[in-house]
């Protein structure tokens, strides 16, 4: 009697590929954001399969997902590349962040409740602790600082009533983080960034929308100017 070979259900195989793709996606994105993968570098499948210890299908799925949100550039018939980085794009990125987060801040100030205020206070508390820790003192690309920095800025706009706007702002924050890493500026000499955040927090909690927006624009623009002055971008 012939032995019937067992087969792995296709949905199980698909699930494994999807899980691997998610892992590769996270690792690739992290390497791009932290500058481990430099702007314009061609992402060769063979090299990536070896580096990330994965298969062709999970890798392609991860690259397609990254290209969909702009983290990877897909070139017709030429594969994938790490996105370029330029002063012009950084200026555009900064201007767009200012536009969107101004809306988020104004809407949050108009509609935010005590829970929103508590989120801001707590986020600033953790940001302060990160700034004072030995590992992150005055080093604004450290993971601990960056995590709390992102949470603080998102807390400011978290009562805007638009999850779509929040998602866009989070994505733009990530792209800005990439520029900070690429510039390799770990210290902003003569600048008191934590104090800038403190003033921003106070303006928001006092419901002074005009002042909060002014401080936010200045905060982002000063950072952009410092990164451009690093000379790392064309």
Backbone torsions as a table, in degrees:
resi	resn	phi	psi	omega
1	UNK	NA	127.5	-176.4
2	UNK	-68.2	139.6	180.0
3	UNK	-85.4	128.9	-178.7
4	UNK	-88.1	121.8	-178.9
5	UNK	-71.3	137.6	177.5
6	UNK	-78.7	148.3	-178.9
7	UNK	-122.8	140.2	175.8
8	UNK	-78.9	127.3	179.6
9	UNK	-54.4	138.8	-177.0
10	UNK	-61.2	-33.9	-178.7
11	UNK	-68.3	-29.6	176.3
12	UNK	-67.6	-44.2	178.7
13	UNK	-62.7	-44.6	178.6
14	UNK	-60.3	-39.1	179.7
15	UNK	-64.4	-40.2	179.0
16	UNK	-64.3	-42.7	179.1
17	UNK	-62.6	-42.8	-179.4
18	UNK	-64.1	-40.1	178.6
19	UNK	-64.5	-44.8	177.9
20	UNK	-63.5	-40.3	-179.7
21	UNK	-61.9	-39.6	179.4
22	UNK	-64.0	-39.8	178.9
23	UNK	-65.7	-45.6	179.2
24	UNK	-65.2	-39.9	178.0
25	UNK	-56.5	-48.6	-178.5
26	UNK	-63.4	-41.8	-177.5
27	UNK	-70.2	-41.3	178.0
28	UNK	-63.9	-46.4	-179.8
29	UNK	-60.8	-42.5	179.7
30	UNK	-62.3	-41.1	179.9
31	UNK	-68.1	-31.4	176.8
32	UNK	-73.2	-45.9	-177.4
33	UNK	-66.7	-34.8	-178.5
34	UNK	-86.6	-3.1	177.8
35	UNK	84.4	7.2	175.7
36	UNK	-63.4	-36.1	173.3
37	UNK	-101.9	115.6	-171.4
38	UNK	-78.0	154.5	-179.9
39	UNK	-56.1	136.3	176.3
40	UNK	82.5	-6.9	-178.4
41	UNK	-67.1	134.6	177.7
42	UNK	-74.5	131.9	-179.0
43	UNK	-94.1	94.3	-177.5
44	UNK	-81.3	126.9	-174.7
45	UNK	-58.2	-44.2	-177.7
46	UNK	-59.3	-44.8	-179.1
47	UNK	-67.1	-39.4	-178.6
48	UNK	-69.4	-37.3	178.0
49	UNK	-59.6	-41.2	179.5
50	UNK	-72.3	-43.7	-176.4
51	UNK	-64.7	-42.0	-175.5
52	UNK	-100.5	5.9	175.3
53	UNK	50.2	58.3	-176.7
54	UNK	-138.3	-180.0	178.6
55	UNK	-100.6	173.3	-177.4
56	UNK	-64.7	-43.9	-176.6
57	UNK	-65.6	-48.8	177.3
58	UNK	-61.2	-37.6	-179.1
59	UNK	-64.8	-45.4	-179.8
60	UNK	-64.1	-39.4	178.0
61	UNK	-62.8	-42.0	179.0
62	UNK	-63.8	-43.2	-179.3
63	UNK	-66.0	-38.9	177.8
64	UNK	-64.1	-39.6	178.0
65	UNK	-66.1	-40.6	179.6
66	UNK	-66.8	-37.3	179.2
67	UNK	-69.4	-29.3	-179.8
68	UNK	-66.4	-30.2	179.9
69	UNK	-107.9	15.9	172.9
70	UNK	82.8	4.7	180.0
71	UNK	-79.3	-16.7	178.2
72	UNK	-138.5	144.5	177.4
73	UNK	-99.6	125.5	177.3
74	UNK	-100.0	123.1	-179.3
75	UNK	-106.6	129.8	-176.9
76	UNK	-56.8	121.5	178.5
77	UNK	62.7	13.9	-179.0
78	UNK	-130.0	2.7	176.4
79	UNK	88.6	-146.7	-173.1
80	UNK	-122.9	151.4	175.9
81	UNK	-137.1	156.8	170.4
82	UNK	-70.6	138.0	-178.9
83	UNK	-58.7	146.7	175.6
84	UNK	-69.6	171.3	176.8
85	UNK	-139.0	132.2	-177.8
86	UNK	-147.2	159.4	176.8
87	UNK	-60.9	-39.2	-178.6
88	UNK	-61.8	-43.8	179.5
89	UNK	-67.7	-38.0	179.4
90	UNK	-62.6	-41.3	177.7
91	UNK	-63.2	-43.6	178.5
92	UNK	-64.3	-42.0	178.9
93	UNK	-61.0	-45.5	-179.7
94	UNK	-63.8	-43.8	179.8
95	UNK	-62.5	-40.5	-180.0
96	UNK	-67.5	-39.8	176.4
97	UNK	-60.6	-43.3	179.7
98	UNK	-61.4	-43.2	179.6
99	UNK	-60.3	-52.9	-173.9
100	UNK	-68.4	-43.1	-176.8
101	UNK	-74.3	-22.8	172.0
102	UNK	-62.3	-44.3	176.5
103	UNK	-60.7	-46.2	-178.5
104	UNK	-61.3	-42.2	-180.0
105	UNK	-67.4	-46.2	-178.4
106	UNK	-63.5	-42.5	179.4
107	UNK	-66.9	-38.2	-179.5
108	UNK	-68.4	-40.8	177.9
109	UNK	-63.9	-37.0	-179.5
110	UNK	-72.1	-32.0	-170.9
111	UNK	-117.5	-9.0	-173.9
112	UNK	-67.1	145.6	179.2
113	UNK	-110.1	-167.9	-177.9
114	UNK	-67.1	-32.4	177.7
115	UNK	-63.6	-39.0	176.6
116	UNK	-63.1	-44.7	178.6
117	UNK	-60.8	-40.6	179.3
118	UNK	-64.7	-36.8	177.9
119	UNK	-61.9	-41.0	-179.5
120	UNK	-66.6	-46.5	-179.9
121	UNK	-60.8	-44.0	-179.7
122	UNK	-66.4	-42.0	179.8
123	UNK	-63.1	-39.9	178.8
124	UNK	-69.3	-35.0	176.9
125	UNK	-58.2	-47.6	-178.9
126	UNK	-69.9	-33.4	176.6
127	UNK	-64.1	-41.2	178.3
128	UNK	-62.7	-43.3	179.5
129	UNK	-63.4	-39.6	179.5
130	UNK	-65.7	-38.3	-179.3
131	UNK	-68.3	-28.9	-176.7
132	UNK	-93.0	-9.0	-179.7
133	UNK	-72.2	151.0	-177.5
134	UNK	-60.0	-36.5	-175.0
135	UNK	-74.0	-23.5	-172.4
136	UNK	-118.7	5.0	-175.0
137	UNK	-59.7	117.1	176.9
138	UNK	59.1	19.6	177.7
139	UNK	-117.7	98.3	-167.6
140	UNK	-91.0	17.3	168.9
141	UNK	-115.0	5.1	177.2
142	UNK	-66.6	140.4	-177.4
143	UNK	-55.7	-41.8	-177.5
144	UNK	-63.4	-47.3	178.6
145	UNK	-61.2	-46.3	-175.4
146	UNK	-61.4	-41.7	179.2
147	UNK	-60.5	-46.4	-179.0
148	UNK	-74.1	-30.7	176.1
149	UNK	-62.7	-46.7	176.9
150	UNK	-60.9	-46.0	-177.7
151	UNK	-62.4	-37.0	-179.5
152	UNK	-65.1	-49.0	-177.9
153	UNK	-65.8	-35.3	177.7
154	UNK	-72.1	-32.3	177.4
155	UNK	-63.3	-36.2	-179.4
156	UNK	-59.2	-33.4	-175.1
157	UNK	-108.6	11.0	-171.8
158	UNK	-73.1	-7.6	176.9
159	UNK	-107.0	19.4	-176.0
160	UNK	-73.3	-19.5	178.6
161	UNK	85.7	9.8	-179.5
162	UNK	-132.6	107.4	177.0
163	UNK	-69.0	-27.4	178.3
164	UNK	-65.9	-46.5	177.9
165	UNK	-61.9	-41.1	178.7
166	UNK	-59.6	-42.7	-179.7
167	UNK	-64.4	-42.8	178.5
168	UNK	-62.0	-43.8	-179.0
169	UNK	-64.7	-38.7	178.2
170	UNK	-64.4	-40.1	179.0
171	UNK	-65.9	-43.1	179.6
172	UNK	-66.6	-33.4	175.8
173	UNK	-61.5	-42.7	178.6
174	UNK	-61.3	-43.4	-179.5
175	UNK	-65.1	-36.6	176.8
176	UNK	-66.6	-38.8	177.2
177	UNK	-59.2	-39.3	177.8
178	UNK	-60.1	-43.7	179.3
179	UNK	-64.4	-37.8	178.7
180	UNK	-64.0	-38.0	177.5
181	UNK	-70.3	-41.4	-179.1
182	UNK	-66.0	-33.4	179.5
183	UNK	-71.9	-20.0	-179.7
184	UNK	58.0	34.8	174.7
185	UNK	-95.9	107.1	-177.9
186	UNK	-100.8	-13.9	178.7
187	UNK	-132.7	133.3	175.0
188	UNK	-102.3	84.9	-173.4
189	UNK	-60.5	133.3	178.4
190	UNK	77.9	3.9	-179.8
191	UNK	-114.5	139.0	179.9
192	UNK	-110.5	83.0	-172.7
193	UNK	-67.1	-37.6	179.0
194	UNK	-62.3	-37.9	178.5
195	UNK	-66.4	-34.6	175.9
196	UNK	-61.2	-41.1	178.6
197	UNK	-68.4	-36.7	178.6
198	UNK	-62.8	-45.1	179.5
199	UNK	-64.5	-38.4	178.6
200	UNK	-65.4	-42.8	177.5
201	UNK	-60.3	-46.0	-178.1
202	UNK	-62.7	-42.3	180.0
203	UNK	-63.2	-41.0	180.0
204	UNK	-67.4	-46.1	-178.4
205	UNK	-67.8	-25.9	175.5
206	UNK	-83.0	0.1	178.0
207	UNK	62.3	33.5	176.7
208	UNK	-97.1	87.5	-173.0
209	UNK	-62.9	-43.5	-177.8
210	UNK	-62.8	-44.4	179.0
211	UNK	-66.3	-42.4	-179.7
212	UNK	-60.0	-43.9	179.8
213	UNK	-65.8	-41.8	177.7
214	UNK	-59.8	-45.2	179.7
215	UNK	-66.5	-38.6	-179.6
216	UNK	-64.7	-46.7	179.1
217	UNK	-60.2	-44.3	-179.9
218	UNK	-63.9	-42.0	-179.4
219	UNK	-58.0	-48.3	-178.8
220	UNK	-72.4	-38.8	-177.3
221	UNK	-68.1	-40.4	178.0
222	UNK	-61.3	-43.9	178.6
223	UNK	-60.3	-46.6	179.3
224	UNK	-58.8	-44.5	-179.9
225	UNK	-61.9	-40.4	178.8
226	UNK	-63.9	-43.2	-178.7
227	UNK	-66.7	-40.5	178.6
228	UNK	-65.3	-38.9	179.8
229	UNK	-66.6	-15.4	178.3
230	UNK	-66.2	-19.0	179.1
231	UNK	76.9	13.9	-177.8
232	UNK	-84.7	-13.1	-174.7
233	UNK	-122.2	147.2	178.2
234	UNK	-72.6	NA	NA
